[in-house]
């Protein structure tokens, strides 16, 4: 049985391994996501731990018994003082390891994220998806997410 819980210190090595898998998956879609050698310490120090320690951040893990098979990272975002926009939720990562996909784990994790955001009066959630990641685009569209902003680029 899969259990979704808030990540703890003991989950950090597993989350880092899942993040590497996620980044390799992303790199297969587009080489722009290629990593430098030895990226895990930077990810852990500059990204994962600050979110885990922030009252406006939440990292979940999905456990199959004691095995970590998925993770998510969500945050409450505050608008700049010059904007009329209200705070919003950001789902930065939601990743399920390959052997556990299509078992409803993403759905369970997403439901837990929604509950967390609703408890904080968040009524808008944003996320970014690689356009060529058809599985992710399909997942989020199924949950009612719409296009909001396009990132354009030009390679020189």
C-alpha positions in Angstrom: 0.0 0.0 0.0 1.3 3.4 -1.0 1.5 6.1 1.8 2.0 9.8 1.1 3.8 11.6 3.9 5.7 14.8 4.5 9.4 14.2 3.7 11.8 13.9 6.6 15.6 14.1 6.9 15.8 10.3 6.4 14.2 10.6 2.9 16.7 13.1 1.5 19.0 10.5 -0.1 16.1 8.8 -1.8 14.6 12.1 -3.0 18.0 13.0 -4.4 18.1 9.7 -6.3 14.6 10.3 -7.6 15.5 13.8 -8.7 18.5 12.4 -10.7 16.1 10.0 -12.4 13.7 12.9 -13.1 16.5 15.0 -14.6 17.7 12.2 -16.8 14.2 11.6 -17.9 13.9 15.3 -18.7 17.3 15.3 -20.5 16.0 12.5 -22.7 13.2 14.8 -23.7 15.4 17.8 -24.3 19.2 18.0 -23.8 18.9 21.5 -22.3 18.3 19.6 -19.0 21.7 17.9 -18.9 23.4 18.1 -15.6 27.0 18.8 -14.6 29.0 16.0 -12.9 28.1 15.6 -9.2 24.9 17.7 -9.1 23.3 16.1 -6.0 25.1 18.1 -3.2 24.1 21.3 -5.0 20.5 20.2 -5.4 20.3 19.1 -1.8 21.9 22.3 -0.3 20.5 24.9 -2.6 17.0 23.6 -3.4 15.7 20.6 -1.4 16.7 21.5 2.1 15.6 25.2 1.9 12.1 24.1 0.7 11.8 21.4 3.4 12.7 24.0 6.0 10.5 26.8 4.7 7.0 27.2 6.3 5.7 28.0 2.7 7.3 24.9 1.2 6.3 21.2 1.3 8.0 18.1 0.1 6.0 14.9 0.0 7.3 11.4 -0.6 5.3 8.3 -1.6 6.3 5.2 0.2 5.8 1.6 -0.8 6.4 0.1 2.7 9.8 1.9 3.4 10.8 2.3 -0.3 10.5 5.9 -1.6 8.9 5.7 -5.0 7.9 9.3 -5.7 8.4 12.8 -4.5 6.8 16.2 -4.9 7.9 19.7 -4.1 5.3 22.5 -3.7 5.5 26.1 -2.4 3.3 29.1 -1.6 4.5 32.0 -3.7 4.1 35.6 -2.6 3.5 38.3 -5.2 5.8 41.4 -5.4 4.6 44.4 -3.4 3.8 46.3 -6.6 1.3 43.7 -7.8 -2.4 43.2 -7.0 -2.0 39.5 -7.5 -2.7 37.3 -4.5 -0.4 34.5 -3.3 -0.5 31.3 -5.3 0.7 27.8 -5.2 3.6 26.4 -7.2 4.0 22.7 -7.9 7.6 22.6 -8.8 8.1 18.8 -9.1 5.9 15.7 -9.0 7.8 12.6 -10.0 7.1 8.9 -9.8 9.8 6.4 -10.5 9.4 4.4 -13.7 8.4 1.1 -12.2 5.6 2.7 -10.2 3.9 4.8 -12.8 0.3 4.4 -13.8 -0.7 3.1 -10.4 -2.4 6.2 -9.1 0.5 7.4 -7.0 0.6 10.8 -8.8 -3.1 11.2 -8.2 -2.7 10.5 -4.5 0.2 12.9 -4.2 -1.6 15.6 -6.1 -4.6 15.2 -3.8 -2.4 15.7 -0.8 -0.8 18.8 -2.4 -4.2 20.2 -3.1 -5.3 19.6 0.5 -2.1 21.4 1.8 -2.7 24.4 -0.6 -6.4 24.6 0.4 -5.5 24.8 4.1 -3.5 27.9 3.2 -6.3 29.6 1.2 -4.5 29.1 -2.1 -7.0 29.2 -5.0 -4.5 29.3 -7.9 -1.8 26.7 -8.6 0.8 27.1 -11.3 3.4 24.6 -12.7 5.7 24.2 -15.6 5.8 21.2 -17.9 8.2 20.4 -20.7 6.0 20.7 -23.8 7.4 17.5 -25.2 6.7 15.6 -22.0 3.4 14.2 -23.3 2.7 12.1 -20.2 3.0 15.1 -17.8 1.1 17.4 -20.1 -1.7 14.8 -20.2 -1.7 14.3 -16.4 -2.0 18.0 -15.7 -4.6 18.7 -18.4 -6.7 15.9 -17.0 -6.7 17.8 -13.7 -7.9 21.0 -15.5 -4.7 22.9 -15.9 -4.6 25.3 -18.8 -1.9 27.2 -20.7 -1.0 30.4 -18.9 2.4 31.5 -20.2 4.8 30.5 -22.9 8.6 30.5 -22.6 10.1 31.3 -26.0 13.7 30.8 -26.8 16.1 31.1 -29.7 19.4 29.2 -29.9 22.5 31.0 -31.2 
